[in-house]
Amino acid sequence: LVLNMRPFSLASLVAQLQLRFEAEAKRMGVQLLFETSCADLPPRVFGDFARLSQVVINLLCNALLAVQCCSRARQVRVVFTKEGEDMVRVTVEDNGCGIPEEEQPKLFQPFARISGGSQNSRAAPGCGLGLCLCRLLVQQMGGSISLSSTVDEGTVVSFTFPIADPFPSCPSPAHSVVSLPLVGVGDVHSRLYRAPPSAPPS
């Protein structure tokens, strides 16, 4: 895996995510909200646009699938905020089934699988590499990722990435190589589209 680290427009990232997910969220009966603190966020930030997109796409797929067990109005929020002076924080929050506390520590490990929180939830699809690779990508770009979850209330996954180049002394930051495969991150689209259509709760 080669990271293509360069400045890019944060507004373009948000716009592409909206275009990609809003129709599908509506089909699934989910209220999808994108929130940005425009006054605080810089117009351009530093990172790998494609890999950052993959991280958010994976987290959004997880969230959209998690809310399918909801008996209440389904909602997923994606929030972009400035973190301190030199970082951007992206938070993906859902009000879905949640994750049992005892299963949370293993979520960022390779091939970790969870059964879901409530008795009405089903096992999460996929091969269990998604969050592990998300963490790897975020860390390679100089950020960090965390998760908090409560059964039957929902899950919040939050990660940061730098506004400017975190490795200015490196001669070629665009060629940082990660040896793990992209299995799991590339599969999130099929995970999302395998989810059956469902009307919003009455």
N, C-alpha and C positions, 0 to 999 in steps of 0.2 A: 504494500500500500504506500503510495507516494502522496504526500500532502502538498498541495499547490497553494502556498501561503502568499497572499497578496491583498491589498486594499480592495474593498467592495462596498456597494451601497446597501445599507441595512434596509432601506425602504424597498429595494428590489427583492430582497429575501422575503420580507413580509408579504409583498404583493404576490409573489409566486406561490407561497404557501396558501394564501387565501384562494387563489385561482384553482389550486390543486385540490383543496379539501372542502370548500364550502358546499358545493353541489352534493358531494358524497355524504357529508354530515347531515344535510337536509334530508336526503333519501333515507338515512338511518334514524331520523327523528331526533337529532341532537342539535342543540343550540351551540354553535361554535363561535367563540368571541376572540378576536385579536385585539390586544390593547398595547399601546406604545406610549411612552412618555416623550413625546416629540420635542418638548422644550429642553429636555436633558440629554437626549441621545444625539451623538454626532452623526452627520450625514454619511460618513464613511468609516468603516472599521476594518480590522485586519484579521485575516483568517483564510481558510479554505472554504470558499462559497459552497461547493458541491458537498463536501463532507459535513459542514454545519447543517446544510439542508437535510442530509441523511439522518443526522442526529434528531432534528426536530420532527422529521417525517416518522421516524421510528417511535418517538414518544407520543406523537399524535395518533398513530395507529393503535398503540397500546391503550391510550385514553378512550378512543372511540369504541374499541372493543370492550373496555371495562364497563362503560355505561350501559351496555346492552342488557345488563341484569337489573337495571334500575326500575323500580315501580313508581318513581317520582319523575319530574321533568328532568331530562338528561341535559347536562351541560359540560362543555369542555372549554377552558380558557387558556389562551397563550399570551403571556405577558412579557414584554421587552422593557427592561429598565436599566438605568445606569447604576453600576455598583462601584462606589468610591470614585476615584479620579480616573481609573485606567481600565475598567472592566465593564462589560455588558452582561446582564443576567437575563436568561430566558427561563421562564417558568411555565410548565404545562400542568394544568390542574384539572382533574375530573371529579365528578360526584358519583362515581361508580361503586363497584362492590368492595373495593379496598383489598388490602393484602394483609394476611395475618402477621402479627409482630414477629413470631418465631421464624417466619420465612423471609423476612426482609433482609437480614444480613447476607444471605447468599445470592441476592438478586443480581449483583454485578460480577458474579463468578461465571466462568464458561459453562454452558449447557445447563444453567439453572432453570428449573421449571417450577411454576407454582400452580396450585389447584384453584386459586381464587378465594375470595373472602367469605361470602355468604353461602348458605346451602343451596341457593338458586343459581349460583354462578357455575361456569363450566371451566375445564382446564384451558389454560391459555395456549393458543396454537403457536407454531414456530418451533425452532430447534434450540432455543435457549441461549443464543449468542447475541441477541439484540442489545441489551443493556450493557453487557460486557464490552462490546465493540463501541458503544456510545461513550463509555468511560474512557476507553483507550484513545478514541479520536479527540475527545475534549482535552484530555491530559496532554496529548501530543501538541495541541494548539495553545497550551499554556493556561488552561482553565481547570475547573473542577466540577463535579456533578454529585448531587445528593438526592435522596428520596425520603419522603415521609408518607405514611399511609395509615388510615383507620378503617377497620372492617365496617362495611355498610355506610360509610361516609365518603370515602374517596381517597385519591392519591395525588400527591404533588411531587413532581420531579423538576429539579431546578439545576441549571448548569451555567457556568460563566465562561467567557472568552475575552481576550484582551482587545482593547480599542486599537492599540498600536502593536508593532512587532515586539513580542516578548523575548526574542532571541536575536537582537541586532548584531551581535558579534559573530554569529554563525555565518560562514561564507555562503551557504546554500540552504536556507531553511525550507525551500520548496522540495528538497529531496530527502526529508526525514522519512526513513523506511520503517514500517511496522510489519512484522512477519505474519500476524494472524490473518486468516482469510476474511472476506467480506460476507460470508454466508450469514444469513440472519438479517443484516441491514438491507441487503438487496431483496430480501424476501418479504419485506413489510407490505409491499403493494398487494401481493397475492393473499397475505393474511387479512388485509382490510377487505378486499373484494370477495373473500370467501364468507365474510360475515353476512348472514341472511338479511334481506330487507325487513324492517320492522317499523310499525307505526308508533308515533309518540304516545306515551301513556295518557290515558284520559283523565 
